Amino acid sequence: MSLAESLLEYIKKAQIIPVGGCGVVKEGKERYKIYLPQRLNTLWEALRGKKVEVWIILK
């Protein structure tokens, strides 16, 4: 099983994946850009092209 496949299996089972610190920049009236830690790049590469909903909760 590849790293991407194992990450997708983990995501399907997980309720919440803590991302740690992030930066938020406002880009217009109702648009924001969220900068996540580079350690999550592998995760986003595994999700690219998949039909998955991703919810980000900022506290």
PDB file with one MODEL, atoms N, CA, C and O in Angstrom:
MODEL        1
ATOM      1  N   MET A   1       0.852  -1.179   0.000  1.00  0.00           N
ATOM      2  CA  MET A   1       0.000   0.000   0.000  1.00  0.00           C
ATOM      3  C   MET A   1       0.897   1.241   0.000  1.00  0.00           C
ATOM      4  O   MET A   1       1.822   1.347   0.805  1.00  0.00           O
ATOM      5  N   SER A   2       0.617   2.163  -0.897  1.00  0.00           N
ATOM      6  CA  SER A   2       1.424   3.378  -0.995  1.00  0.00           C
ATOM      7  C   SER A   2       1.086   4.339   0.147  1.00  0.00           C
ATOM      8  O   SER A   2       0.091   4.167   0.851  1.00  0.00           O
ATOM      9  N   LEU A   3       1.924   5.338   0.309  1.00  0.00           N
ATOM     10  CA  LEU A   3       1.700   6.345   1.348  1.00  0.00           C
ATOM     11  C   LEU A   3       0.386   7.079   1.104  1.00  0.00           C
ATOM     12  O   LEU A   3      -0.365   7.327   2.047  1.00  0.00           O
ATOM     13  N   ALA A   4       0.101   7.426  -0.139  1.00  0.00           N
ATOM     14  CA  ALA A   4      -1.149   8.125  -0.467  1.00  0.00           C
ATOM     15  C   ALA A   4      -2.360   7.266  -0.113  1.00  0.00           C
ATOM     16  O   ALA A   4      -3.334   7.773   0.444  1.00  0.00           O
ATOM     17  N   GLU A   5      -2.311   5.979  -0.429  1.00  0.00           N
ATOM     18  CA  GLU A   5      -3.425   5.077  -0.117  1.00  0.00           C
ATOM     19  C   GLU A   5      -3.621   4.935   1.386  1.00  0.00           C
ATOM     20  O   GLU A   5      -4.755   4.935   1.866  1.00  0.00           O
ATOM     21  N   SER A   6      -2.524   4.813   2.132  1.00  0.00           N
ATOM     22  CA  SER A   6      -2.648   4.682   3.582  1.00  0.00           C
ATOM     23  C   SER A   6      -3.179   5.975   4.200  1.00  0.00           C
ATOM     24  O   SER A   6      -3.940   5.931   5.167  1.00  0.00           O
ATOM     25  N   LEU A   7      -2.785   7.124   3.648  1.00  0.00           N
ATOM     26  CA  LEU A   7      -3.319   8.396   4.138  1.00  0.00           C
ATOM     27  C   LEU A   7      -4.817   8.501   3.881  1.00  0.00           C
ATOM     28  O   LEU A   7      -5.562   8.968   4.742  1.00  0.00           O
ATOM     29  N   LEU A   8      -5.259   8.075   2.716  1.00  0.00           N
ATOM     30  CA  LEU A   8      -6.687   8.121   2.403  1.00  0.00           C
ATOM     31  C   LEU A   8      -7.486   7.218   3.334  1.00  0.00           C
ATOM     32  O   LEU A   8      -8.581   7.584   3.761  1.00  0.00           O
ATOM     33  N   GLU A   9      -6.951   6.042   3.654  1.00  0.00           N
ATOM     34  CA  GLU A   9      -7.624   5.148   4.601  1.00  0.00           C
ATOM     35  C   GLU A   9      -7.709   5.796   5.980  1.00  0.00           C
ATOM     36  O   GLU A   9      -8.738   5.706   6.649  1.00  0.00           O
ATOM     37  N   TYR A  10      -6.625   6.451   6.404  1.00  0.00           N
ATOM     38  CA  TYR A  10      -6.603   7.135   7.694  1.00  0.00           C
ATOM     39  C   TYR A  10      -7.643   8.256   7.729  1.00  0.00           C
ATOM     40  O   TYR A  10      -8.352   8.422   8.721  1.00  0.00           O
ATOM     41  N   ILE A  11      -7.728   9.021   6.640  1.00  0.00           N
ATOM     42  CA  ILE A  11      -8.675  10.133   6.562  1.00  0.00           C
ATOM     43  C   ILE A  11     -10.106   9.630   6.651  1.00  0.00           C
ATOM     44  O   ILE A  11     -10.939  10.245   7.317  1.00  0.00           O
ATOM     45  N   LYS A  12     -10.399   8.529   5.992  1.00  0.00           N
ATOM     46  CA  LYS A  12     -11.756   7.984   6.002  1.00  0.00           C
ATOM     47  C   LYS A  12     -12.186   7.576   7.409  1.00  0.00           C
ATOM     48  O   LYS A  12     -13.365   7.677   7.747  1.00  0.00           O
ATOM     49  N   LYS A  13     -11.240   7.117   8.233  1.00  0.00           N
ATOM     50  CA  LYS A  13     -11.548   6.661   9.590  1.00  0.00           C
ATOM     51  C   LYS A  13     -11.543   7.802  10.606  1.00  0.00           C
ATOM     52  O   LYS A  13     -12.251   7.742  11.611  1.00  0.00           O
ATOM     53  N   ALA A  14     -10.753   8.832  10.349  1.00  0.00           N
ATOM     54  CA  ALA A  14     -10.565   9.911  11.325  1.00  0.00           C
ATOM     55  C   ALA A  14     -11.745  10.871  11.331  1.00  0.00           C
ATOM     56  O   ALA A  14     -12.337  11.155  10.290  1.00  0.00           O
ATOM     57  N   GLN A  15     -12.071  11.354  12.492  1.00  0.00           N
ATOM     58  CA  GLN A  15     -13.086  12.391  12.628  1.00  0.00           C
ATOM     59  C   GLN A  15     -12.438  13.771  12.495  1.00  0.00           C
ATOM     60  O   GLN A  15     -12.937  14.645  11.787  1.00  0.00           O
ATOM     61  N   ILE A  16     -11.316  13.943  13.193  1.00  0.00           N
ATOM     62  CA  ILE A  16     -10.611  15.227  13.198  1.00  0.00           C
ATOM     63  C   ILE A  16      -9.119  14.967  13.041  1.00  0.00           C
ATOM     64  O   ILE A  16      -8.561  14.095  13.708  1.00  0.00           O
ATOM     65  N   ILE A  17      -8.483  15.718  12.166  1.00  0.00           N
ATOM     66  CA  ILE A  17      -7.032  15.657  12.009  1.00  0.00           C
ATOM     67  C   ILE A  17      -6.493  17.028  12.409  1.00  0.00           C
ATOM     68  O   ILE A  17      -6.721  18.005  11.696  1.00  0.00           O
ATOM     69  N   PRO A  18      -5.778  17.122  13.541  1.00  0.00           N
ATOM     70  CA  PRO A  18      -5.251  18.429  13.948  1.00  0.00           C
ATOM     71  C   PRO A  18      -4.171  18.896  12.971  1.00  0.00           C
ATOM     72  O   PRO A  18      -3.262  18.137  12.637  1.00  0.00           O
ATOM     73  N   VAL A  19      -4.273  20.144  12.516  1.00  0.00           N
ATOM     74  CA  VAL A  19      -3.303  20.648  11.548  1.00  0.00           C
ATOM     75  C   VAL A  19      -2.242  21.523  12.189  1.00  0.00           C
ATOM     76  O   VAL A  19      -1.229  21.823  11.558  1.00  0.00           O
ATOM     77  N   GLY A  20      -2.453  21.938  13.428  1.00  0.00           N
ATOM     78  CA  GLY A  20      -1.475  22.809  14.066  1.00  0.00           C
ATOM     79  C   GLY A  20      -1.664  24.252  13.623  1.00  0.00           C
ATOM     80  O   GLY A  20      -2.773  24.671  13.293  1.00  0.00           O
ATOM     81  N   GLY A  21      -0.571  25.005  13.619  1.00  0.00           N
ATOM     82  CA  GLY A  21      -0.647  26.421  13.261  1.00  0.00           C
ATOM     83  C   GLY A  21      -0.944  26.642  11.793  1.00  0.00           C
ATOM     84  O   GLY A  21      -0.564  25.841  10.939  1.00  0.00           O
ATOM     85  N   CYS A  22      -1.625  27.734  11.512  1.00  0.00           N
ATOM     86  CA  CYS A  22      -1.905  28.100  10.125  1.00  0.00           C
ATOM     87  C   CYS A  22      -2.037  29.614  10.049  1.00  0.00           C
ATOM     88  O   CYS A  22      -2.186  30.287  11.068  1.00  0.00           O
ATOM     89  N   GLY A  23      -1.981  30.134   8.850  1.00  0.00           N
ATOM     90  CA  GLY A  23      -2.156  31.564   8.629  1.00  0.00           C
ATOM     91  C   GLY A  23      -3.375  31.803   7.760  1.00  0.00           C
ATOM     92  O   GLY A  23      -3.660  31.018   6.856  1.00  0.00           O
ATOM     93  N   VAL A  24      -4.097  32.884   8.027  1.00  0.00           N
ATOM     94  CA  VAL A  24      -5.293  33.217   7.251  1.00  0.00           C
ATOM     95  C   VAL A  24      -5.121  34.630   6.700  1.00  0.00           C
ATOM     96  O   VAL A  24      -4.792  35.563   7.433  1.00  0.00           O
ATOM     97  N   VAL A  25      -5.352  34.771   5.384  1.00  0.00           N
ATOM     98  CA  VAL A  25      -5.238  36.064   4.717  1.00  0.00           C
ATOM     99  C   VAL A  25      -6.557  36.359   4.012  1.00  0.00           C
ATOM    100  O   VAL A  25      -7.082  35.507   3.295  1.00  0.00           O
ATOM    101  N   LYS A  26      -7.091  37.557   4.212  1.00  0.00           N
ATOM    102  CA  LYS A  26      -8.343  37.942   3.551  1.00  0.00           C
ATOM    103  C   LYS A  26      -8.031  38.367   2.120  1.00  0.00           C
ATOM    104  O   LYS A  26      -7.122  39.162   1.880  1.00  0.00           O
ATOM    105  N   GLU A  27      -8.798  37.824   1.172  1.00  0.00           N
ATOM    106  CA  GLU A  27      -8.604  38.141  -0.246  1.00  0.00           C
ATOM    107  C   GLU A  27      -9.926  38.570  -0.868  1.00  0.00           C
ATOM    108  O   GLU A  27     -10.474  37.859  -1.711  1.00  0.00           O
ATOM    109  N   GLY A  28     -10.427  39.695  -0.470  1.00  0.00           N
ATOM    110  CA  GLY A  28     -11.692  40.177  -1.012  1.00  0.00           C
ATOM    111  C   GLY A  28     -12.770  40.202   0.047  1.00  0.00           C
ATOM    112  O   GLY A  28     -12.513  40.009   1.236  1.00  0.00           O
ATOM    113  N   LYS A  29     -13.997  40.447  -0.421  1.00  0.00           N
ATOM    114  CA  LYS A  29     -15.111  40.627   0.505  1.00  0.00           C
ATOM    115  C   LYS A  29     -15.456  39.356   1.273  1.00  0.00           C
ATOM    116  O   LYS A  29     -15.649  39.407   2.488  1.00  0.00           O
ATOM    117  N   GLU A  30     -15.538  38.221   0.588  1.00  0.00           N
ATOM    118  CA  GLU A  30     -15.933  36.963   1.239  1.00  0.00           C
ATOM    119  C   GLU A  30     -14.985  35.818   0.918  1.00  0.00           C
ATOM    120  O   GLU A  30     -15.398  34.659   0.919  1.00  0.00           O
ATOM    121  N   ARG A  31     -13.732  36.121   0.646  1.00  0.00           N
ATOM    122  CA  ARG A  31     -12.775  35.079   0.261  1.00  0.00           C
ATOM    123  C   ARG A  31     -11.543  35.164   1.161  1.00  0.00           C
ATOM    124  O   ARG A  31     -11.012  36.243   1.425  1.00  0.00           O
ATOM    125  N   TYR A  32     -11.108  33.992   1.623  1.00  0.00           N
ATOM    126  CA  TYR A  32      -9.929  33.910   2.476  1.00  0.00           C
ATOM    127  C   TYR A  32      -9.003  32.834   1.941  1.00  0.00           C
ATOM    128  O   TYR A  32      -9.454  31.858   1.341  1.00  0.00           O
ATOM    129  N   LYS A  33      -7.712  33.011   2.159  1.00  0.00           N
ATOM    130  CA  LYS A  33      -6.724  32.000   1.801  1.00  0.00           C
ATOM    131  C   LYS A  33      -6.127  31.486   3.103  1.00  0.00           C
ATOM    132  O   LYS A  33      -5.720  32.270   3.961  1.00  0.00           O
ATOM    133  N   ILE A  34      -6.077  30.162   3.246  1.00  0.00           N
ATOM    134  CA  ILE A  34      -5.553  29.542   4.460  1.00  0.00           C
ATOM    135  C   ILE A  34      -4.218  28.889   4.129  1.00  0.00           C
ATOM    136  O   ILE A  34      -4.135  28.047   3.235  1.00  0.00           O
ATOM    137  N   TYR A  35      -3.177  29.279   4.851  1.00  0.00           N
ATOM    138  CA  TYR A  35      -1.856  28.689   4.686  1.00  0.00           C
ATOM    139  C   TYR A  35      -1.664  27.640   5.774  1.00  0.00           C
ATOM    140  O   TYR A  35      -1.652  27.960   6.963  1.00  0.00           O
ATOM    141  N   LEU A  36      -1.516  26.395   5.359  1.00  0.00           N
ATOM    142  CA  LEU A  36      -1.350  25.285   6.294  1.00  0.00           C
ATOM    143  C   LEU A  36       0.117  24.880   6.363  1.00  0.00           C
ATOM    144  O   LEU A  36       0.883  25.207   5.457  1.00  0.00           O
ATOM    145  N   PRO A  37       0.527  24.172   7.424  1.00  0.00           N
ATOM    146  CA  PRO A  37       1.913  23.737   7.553  1.00  0.00           C
ATOM    147  C   PRO A  37       2.340  22.835   6.385  1.00  0.00           C
ATOM    148  O   PRO A  37       1.536  22.066   5.858  1.00  0.00           O
ATOM    149  N   GLN A  38       3.603  22.940   5.996  1.00  0.00           N
ATOM    150  CA  GLN A  38       4.119  22.147   4.875  1.00  0.00           C
ATOM    151  C   GLN A  38       4.072  20.655   5.153  1.00  0.00           C
ATOM    152  O   GLN A  38       4.074  19.857   4.215  1.00  0.00           O
ATOM    153  N   ARG A  39       4.029  20.263   6.407  1.00  0.00           N
ATOM    154  CA  ARG A  39       3.990  18.828   6.716  1.00  0.00           C
ATOM    155  C   ARG A  39       2.703  18.175   6.211  1.00  0.00           C
ATOM    156  O   ARG A  39       2.618  16.948   6.153  1.00  0.00           O
ATOM    157  N   LEU A  40       1.700  18.977   5.846  1.00  0.00           N
ATOM    158  CA  LEU A  40       0.439  18.444   5.325  1.00  0.00           C
ATOM    159  C   LEU A  40       0.421  18.316   3.800  1.00  0.00           C
ATOM    160  O   LEU A  40      -0.588  17.899   3.231  1.00  0.00           O
ATOM    161  N   ASN A  41       1.521  18.668   3.132  1.00  0.00           N
ATOM    162  CA  ASN A  41       1.555  18.594   1.668  1.00  0.00           C
ATOM    163  C   ASN A  41       1.239  17.196   1.157  1.00  0.00           C
ATOM    164  O   ASN A  41       0.506  17.051   0.179  1.00  0.00           O
ATOM    165  N   THR A  42       1.774  16.172   1.796  1.00  0.00           N
ATOM    166  CA  THR A  42       1.518  14.791   1.368  1.00  0.00           C
ATOM    167  C   THR A  42       0.037  14.467   1.481  1.00  0.00           C
ATOM    168  O   THR A  42      -0.522  13.779   0.627  1.00  0.00           O
ATOM    169  N   LEU A  43      -0.589  14.959   2.523  1.00  0.00           N
ATOM    170  CA  LEU A  43      -2.024  14.747   2.710  1.00  0.00           C
ATOM    171  C   LEU A  43      -2.821  15.378   1.573  1.00  0.00           C
ATOM    172  O   LEU A  43      -3.706  14.738   1.005  1.00  0.00           O
ATOM    173  N   TRP A  44      -2.514  16.629   1.240  1.00  0.00           N
ATOM    174  CA  TRP A  44      -3.258  17.311   0.173  1.00  0.00           C
ATOM    175  C   TRP A  44      -2.993  16.676  -1.185  1.00  0.00           C
ATOM    176  O   TRP A  44      -3.889  16.628  -2.028  1.00  0.00           O
ATOM    177  N   GLU A  45      -1.777  16.187  -1.409  1.00  0.00           N
ATOM    178  CA  GLU A  45      -1.477  15.491  -2.663  1.00  0.00           C
ATOM    179  C   GLU A  45      -2.301  14.212  -2.774  1.00  0.00           C
ATOM    180  O   GLU A  45      -2.750  13.851  -3.862  1.00  0.00           O
ATOM    181  N   ALA A  46      -2.501  13.530  -1.650  1.00  0.00           N
ATOM    182  CA  ALA A  46      -3.307  12.303  -1.657  1.00  0.00           C
ATOM    183  C   ALA A  46      -4.773  12.622  -1.938  1.00  0.00           C
ATOM    184  O   ALA A  46      -5.475  11.811  -2.542  1.00  0.00           O
ATOM    185  N   LEU A  47      -5.241  13.790  -1.508  1.00  0.00           N
ATOM    186  CA  LEU A  47      -6.644  14.171  -1.707  1.00  0.00           C
ATOM    187  C   LEU A  47      -6.923  14.767  -3.088  1.00  0.00           C
ATOM    188  O   LEU A  47      -8.074  14.821  -3.522  1.00  0.00           O
ATOM    189  N   ARG A  48      -5.875  15.211  -3.772  1.00  0.00           N
ATOM    190  CA  ARG A  48      -6.066  15.877  -5.067  1.00  0.00           C
ATOM    191  C   ARG A  48      -6.809  14.966  -6.037  1.00  0.00           C
ATOM    192  O   ARG A  48      -6.409  13.824  -6.261  1.00  0.00           O
ATOM    193  N   GLY A  49      -7.889  15.479  -6.606  1.00  0.00           N
ATOM    194  CA  GLY A  49      -8.670  14.729  -7.579  1.00  0.00           C
ATOM    195  C   GLY A  49      -9.694  13.781  -6.977  1.00  0.00           C
ATOM    196  O   GLY A  49     -10.445  13.144  -7.716  1.00  0.00           O
ATOM    197  N   LYS A  50      -9.741  13.671  -5.662  1.00  0.00           N
ATOM    198  CA  LYS A  50     -10.703  12.789  -4.996  1.00  0.00           C
ATOM    199  C   LYS A  50     -11.982  13.559  -4.691  1.00  0.00           C
ATOM    200  O   LYS A  50     -11.962  14.781  -4.543  1.00  0.00           O
ATOM    201  N   LYS A  51     -13.077  12.844  -4.600  1.00  0.00           N
ATOM    202  CA  LYS A  51     -14.364  13.447  -4.239  1.00  0.00           C
ATOM    203  C   LYS A  51     -14.506  13.389  -2.720  1.00  0.00           C
ATOM    204  O   LYS A  51     -15.196  12.522  -2.185  1.00  0.00           O
ATOM    205  N   VAL A  52     -13.847  14.317  -2.033  1.00  0.00           N
ATOM    206  CA  VAL A  52     -13.821  14.333  -0.573  1.00  0.00           C
ATOM    207  C   VAL A  52     -14.157  15.744  -0.098  1.00  0.00           C
ATOM    208  O   VAL A  52     -13.649  16.724  -0.644  1.00  0.00           O
ATOM    209  N   GLU A  53     -15.008  15.845   0.913  1.00  0.00           N
ATOM    210  CA  GLU A  53     -15.284  17.129   1.548  1.00  0.00           C
ATOM    211  C   GLU A  53     -14.265  17.355   2.647  1.00  0.00           C
ATOM    212  O   GLU A  53     -14.015  16.466   3.460  1.00  0.00           O
ATOM    213  N   VAL A  54     -13.677  18.540   2.676  1.00  0.00           N
ATOM    214  CA  VAL A  54     -12.716  18.891   3.718  1.00  0.00           C
ATOM    215  C   VAL A  54     -13.257  20.111   4.454  1.00  0.00           C
ATOM    216  O   VAL A  54     -13.519  21.150   3.848  1.00  0.00           O
ATOM    217  N   TRP A  55     -13.418  19.976   5.754  1.00  0.00           N
ATOM    218  CA  TRP A  55     -13.875  21.072   6.598  1.00  0.00           C
ATOM    219  C   TRP A  55     -12.704  21.514   7.463  1.00  0.00           C
ATOM    220  O   TRP A  55     -12.022  20.684   8.064  1.00  0.00           O
ATOM    221  N   ILE A  56     -12.475  22.805   7.526  1.00  0.00           N
ATOM    222  CA  ILE A  56     -11.399  23.347   8.350  1.00  0.00           C
ATOM    223  C   ILE A  56     -12.031  24.206   9.436  1.00  0.00           C
ATOM    224  O   ILE A  56     -12.780  25.138   9.145  1.00  0.00           O
ATOM    225  N   ILE A  57     -11.723  23.886  10.687  1.00  0.00           N
ATOM    226  CA  ILE A  57     -12.245  24.635  11.829  1.00  0.00           C
ATOM    227  C   ILE A  57     -11.092  25.426  12.424  1.00  0.00           C
ATOM    228  O   ILE A  57     -10.091  24.849  12.850  1.00  0.00           O
ATOM    229  N   LEU A  58     -11.232  26.742  12.454  1.00  0.00           N
ATOM    230  CA  LEU A  58     -10.209  27.611  13.022  1.00  0.00           C
ATOM    231  C   LEU A  58     -10.660  28.063  14.400  1.00  0.00           C
ATOM    232  O   LEU A  58     -11.795  28.505  14.581  1.00  0.00           O
ATOM    233  N   LYS A  59      -9.763  27.950  15.366  1.00  0.00           N
ATOM    234  CA  LYS A  59     -10.074  28.402  16.728  1.00  0.00           C
ATOM    235  C   LYS A  59      -9.082  29.443  17.145  1.00  0.00           C
ATOM    236  O   LYS A  59      -9.161  29.959  18.260  1.00  0.00           O
TER     237      LYS A  59
ENDMDL
END
